[in-house]
Structure formats: C-alpha cells, structure tokens
C-alpha cells in the first residue's frame, strides 16, 4: 500500500486542480490527491493564503528524484528515461486550448507570476500572454534586455497542456523507470515553446 504525504505551503490550489485534471484525463504517473482543504473560486492575495488550499494529502510515489542519480546513469538508462519523457510530453501535448491559463481554464496561479503579477483572467492569445510577461520583466530588467529576449518568442505558437517546471527534481524514478511526475502547481495551457523555457 502506498504511503501518504501531506504537502503544506502557502497555496496549493493550482496543484490540486492540475492533479485532478490529469487523473481524469491522462495516464501520466502522478500522485493522487486523497484530501484537500476547500478550493476557492478566486486568486488569493498573499495575506489571504491561509484561507485557500494551504495543505493537501496525496499518495506517496515510489522512487527518487532524477536529479539525485542522473550523473551516475548509463547512456542506455538515460535513453530509457528520454523515451518515457517523449511519450509523456506527447500525451500532454495532445491537450490544447484556445486560451492560455490554468488546467481548468482560469488564470494562471504560479510562482513565475508572483504577486502582484497574477493575471486576472486567462489570456486569449500568445501575444497577450507575452505582453503580460514583458511588462513584468520590465519591472526588473533593462528594456534593451527585455526586448532582445522577447523578440525570440513566436507570437503564433500553438497552445498545449504543459507541466511548467519539468526538471529532473520533479521526475521520480526507480532505476530507469519513471514512477511519477510531481509538483504540478505551475501546470496549465502555455505556448508550445514554454516547457523548453
């Protein structure tokens, strides 16, 4: 029988909703949500996070994070991991959307758009999405850097379901078998290039 993990933090509503979305539609190995605090219908300001989904119970998945063993894996094991990830990404990309936002169709709610940059609604185009990010970057970086960076993003990209933080630390493995993809709080519908970013 799998163990149970409790995840505490400021706001896990986006992750709970993404995991529920995945379990209802995809075959990607992920932890199953067993219980969660009440979900809200609005994005909460930081001072209201304790009234949102600040904890949830989920199944404990077997394995270790890929980042802890990747340096010791053979090329055959790495190829096996790559083949599995290709299949996982292909399944995720089979879900597309007309809008850019959370898995459930609302606005993004993730750490890459910190308060006060939480968008108030889902974006209707990739251009609108990039404009929002450009404005956010202009708060912290010089305009020359920002314009150079954003000139490389295609504005006509297709929109696909994306993990949003698919790094080796969020991939659980047992030997060279992927046992789970974890930490889905940034998941949603993004431009097709975003997982690479």
For each residue, the residues with C-beta under 8 A, 3 or more apart:
1:
2: 59 60 61 62
3: 59 60
4: 34 57 58 59 60
5: 31 57 58 59 60
6: 55 56 57
7: 12 15 55 56 58
8: 54 55
9: 12 54 55
10: 46 49 54
11: 14 44 49 52 53 54 109
12: 7 9 15 16 36 53 54 55 56 185
13: 16 17 39 40 52 53 109
14: 11 17 18 102 108 109 110 184 185 186 187 188
15: 7 12 18 19 56 183 184 185 187
16: 12 13 19 20 33 36 39 53 56
17: 13 14 20 21 39 102 103 104
18: 14 15 21 22 102 103 184 185 187 188
19: 15 16 22 23 30 31 32 33 58 184
20: 16 17 23 24 33
21: 17 18 24 25 103 104 187
22: 18 19 25 26 28 30 103 184 187
23: 19 20 26 30 32 33
24: 20 21
25: 21 22 95
26: 22 23 91 92 95
27: 91
28: 22 88 91 92 181
29: 61 178 179 180 181
30: 19 22 23 61 180 181 182 184
31: 5 19 58 59 60 61 180 182
32: 19 23 58 59
33: 16 19 20 23 36 56 57 58
34: 4 56 57 58 59
35: 56 57
36: 12 16 33 39 53 55 56 57
37: 52 53 54 55 56
38: 53
39: 13 16 17 36 53
40: 13 44 51 52 53
41:
42:
43: 107 109 118 120
44: 11 40 48 49 51 52
45: 48 49 115
46: 10 49 115
47:
48: 44 45 51 52
49: 10 11 44 45 46 52 54
50: 54
51: 40 44 48
52: 11 13 37 40 44 48 49
53: 11 12 13 16 36 37 38 39 40 56
54: 8 9 10 11 12 37 49 50
55: 6 7 8 9 12 36 37
56: 6 7 12 15 16 33 34 35 36 37 53
57: 4 5 6 33 34 35 36
58: 4 5 7 19 31 32 33 34
59: 2 3 4 5 31 32 34
60: 2 3 4 5 31
61: 2 29 30 31 172 179 180 182
62: 2 172 174 179 180
63: 172 173 174 177 179 180
64: 68 69 172 173 174
65: 68 168 169 170 171 172 173
66: 69 70 81 168 169 171 172 173
67: 70 167 168 169
68: 64 65
69: 64 66 72 73 173
70: 66 67 73 78 168
71:
72: 69
73: 69 70 77 78 81 176
74: 77 78
75: 78 79
76: 79 80 176
77: 73 74 80 81 175 176
78: 70 73 74 75 81 82 176
79: 75 76 82 83
80: 76 77 83 84 176 177
81: 66 73 77 78 84 85 171 173 176 178
82: 78 79 85 86
83: 79 80 86 87
84: 80 81 87 88 177 178
85: 81 82 88 89 171 178
86: 82 83 89 90
87: 83 84 90 91
88: 28 84 85 91 92 178 181
89: 85 86 92 93 195
90: 86 87 93 94
91: 26 27 28 87 88 94
92: 26 28 88 89 95 160 161 162 163
93: 89 90 96 160 161 192
94: 90 91
95: 25 26 92 160 161 189
96: 93 158 159 160 161 189
97: 100 101 105 159 160 161 189
98: 124 159
99: 105 122 123 124 159 189
100: 97 108 122 123 124 125 126 128 129 159 188 189 190 191
101: 97 105 106 107 108 119 121 122 123 188 189
102: 14 17 18 105 106 107 108 109 122 187 188 189
103: 17 18 21 22 161 187 188 189
104: 17 21
105: 97 99 101 102 122
106: 101 102 109 121 122
107: 43 101 102 118 119 120 121 122
108: 14 100 101 102 113 118 119 122 186 188
109: 11 13 14 43 102 106 113 118 185
110: 14 113 164 185 186 188
111: 114 185 186
112: 164 186
113: 108 109 110 117 118 119 132 136
114: 111 117 118
115: 45 46 118
116:
117: 113 114 132 136
118: 43 107 108 109 113 114 115
119: 101 107 108 113 122 123 132
120: 43 107
121: 101 106 107
122: 99 100 101 102 105 106 107 108 119 189
123: 99 100 101 119 126 128 129 132
124: 98 99 100 128
125: 100 128 129 155
126: 100 123 129 130 153 154 155 156 157 159 191
127: 130 131 155
128: 100 123 124 125 131 132
129: 100 123 125 126 132 133 190 191
130: 126 127 133 134 150 153 155 191
131: 127 128 134 135
132: 113 117 119 123 128 129 135 136
133: 129 130 136 137 150
134: 130 131 137 138 146 150
135: 131 132 138 139
136: 113 117 132 133 139 140
137: 133 134 140 141 146 149 150
138: 134 135 141 143 146
139: 135 136
140: 136 137
141: 137 138 145 146
142: 145 146
143: 138 146 147
144: 147 148
145: 141 142 148 149
146: 134 137 138 141 142 143 149 150
147: 143 144 150 151
148: 144 145 151 152
149: 137 145 146 152 153
150: 130 133 134 137 146 147 153
151: 147 148
152: 148 149
153: 126 130 149 150 157 191 193
154: 126 157 191 193
155: 125 126 127 130
156: 126
157: 126 153 154 191 192 193
158: 96 191 192
159: 96 97 98 99 100 126 189 190 191 192
160: 92 93 95 96 97 189 190 192
161: 92 93 95 96 97 103 187 188 189
162: 92 187 188 189 190 194 195
163: 92 166 170 181 184 186 187 195
164: 110 112 184 186 187 188 190 194 195
165: 170 183 185 186
166: 163 170 171 181 195
167: 67 170 171
168: 65 66 67 70 171
169: 65 66 67
170: 65 163 165 166 167 181 182 183
171: 65 66 81 85 166 167 168 178 180 181 182
172: 61 62 63 64 65 66 178 179 180 181 182
173: 63 64 65 66 69 81 176 177 178 179
174: 62 63 64 177 179
175: 77
176: 73 76 77 78 80 81 173
177: 63 80 84 173 174
178: 29 81 84 85 88 171 172 173 181
179: 29 61 62 63 172 173 174
180: 29 30 31 61 62 63 171 172
181: 28 29 30 88 163 166 170 171 172 178 184
182: 30 31 61 170 171 172
183: 15 165 170 186
184: 14 15 18 19 22 30 163 164 181 187
185: 12 14 15 18 109 110 111 165
186: 14 108 110 111 112 163 164 165 183
187: 14 15 18 21 22 102 103 161 162 163 164 184
188: 14 18 100 101 102 103 108 110 161 162 164
189: 95 96 97 99 100 101 102 103 122 159 160 161 162
190: 100 129 159 160 162 164 194 195
191: 100 126 129 130 153 154 157 158 159 194
192: 93 157 158 159 160
193: 153 154 157 196 197
194: 162 164 190 191 197
195: 89 162 163 164 166 190
196: 193
197: 193 194
